[in-house]
Amino acid sequence: MAFQRLDLASRVVTFFTGVISTERGRGVATALKAEHARRLRDEGWRELSTWNMEENLPILAANARLGFQPILRVQSLLLDFDEP
Ligand SMILES: CC(C)(COP(=O)(O)OP(=O)(O)OC[C@H]1O[C@@H](n2cnc3c(N)ncnc32)[C@H](O)[C@@H]1OP(=O)(O)O)[C@@H](O)C(=O)NCCC(=O)NCCS
């Protein structure tokens, strides 16, 4: 999946890669994302961005292998209304 960032005309945001559990660990996600990137580049896009949960080691590893570089860290915050 991918969407265009309206504030950065050159950039496409890719999100959600899924591989059926029986086929994981065989390089499918890395290959899929590589082909996705090639097609987007060939369509004229100059940059891809994405985001990952920090505990999701497989997708972090795939993105690192593909050459994605960290540009921003985001903190997830919670306000619990049941707390006094
Ligand atoms: C994340 C997901 C797409 C990876 O798919 P995959 O086809 O198994 O990934 P690959 O085989 O291409 O492996 C990618 C990297 O993860 C590593 N990896 C695989 N399983 C791992 C695990 N359990 N822990 C740590 N690293 C792992 C692989 O060694 C590889 O790294 P390398 O290139 O340095 O060797 C798949 O696990 C999935 O569908 N998960 C549920 C959905 C999800 O979380 N999607 C990502 C967020 S949108």
The ligand as a Gaussian input file, in Angstrom:
#p B3LYP/6-31G(d) Opt

LIG

0 1
 C        6.920000      -8.210000       8.523000
 C        6.667000      -9.269000       7.437000
 C        5.954000      -8.612000       6.247000
 C        8.044000      -9.822000       7.001000
 O        7.825000     -10.740000       5.933000
 P        8.924000     -11.850000       5.516000
 O        8.641000     -12.251000       4.125000
 O        8.974000     -12.913000       6.560000
 O       10.290000     -10.988000       5.600000
 P       11.700000     -11.407000       4.967000
 O       11.756000     -12.911000       4.837000
 O       11.913000     -10.568000       3.751000
 O       12.710000     -11.009000       6.129000
 C       13.003000      -9.670000       6.397000
 C       14.097000      -9.604000       7.453000
 O       13.533000      -9.970000       8.731000
 C       14.358000     -10.932000       9.341000
 N       13.488000     -11.717000      10.189000
 C       12.554000     -12.607000       9.791000
 N       11.900000     -13.079000      10.879000
 C       12.449000     -12.471000      11.963000
 C       12.208000     -12.530000      13.365000
 N       11.245000     -13.308000      13.879000
 N       12.959000     -11.741000      14.178000
 C       13.925000     -10.948000      13.668000
 N       14.178000     -10.819000      12.341000
 C       13.463000     -11.593000      11.515000
 C       14.958000     -11.685000       8.182000
 O       16.146000     -12.360000       8.552000
 C       15.255000     -10.554000       7.231000
 O       16.411000      -9.842000       7.645000
 P       17.794000      -9.956000       6.812000
 O       17.491000      -9.425000       5.438000
 O       18.727000      -9.081000       7.585000
 O       18.136000     -11.404000       6.819000
 C        5.818000     -10.436000       7.999000
 O        6.423000     -10.904000       9.198000
 C        4.365000     -10.051000       8.282000
 O        3.492000     -10.123000       7.402000
 N        4.113000      -9.624000       9.538000
 C        2.752000      -9.177000       9.931000
 C        2.420000      -7.828000       9.317000
 C        3.431000      -6.765000       9.682000
 O        3.848000      -6.623000      10.834000
 N        3.838000      -5.989000       8.665000
 C        4.848000      -4.956000       8.812000
 C        4.308000      -3.677000       9.342000
 S        3.238000      -2.893000       8.206000

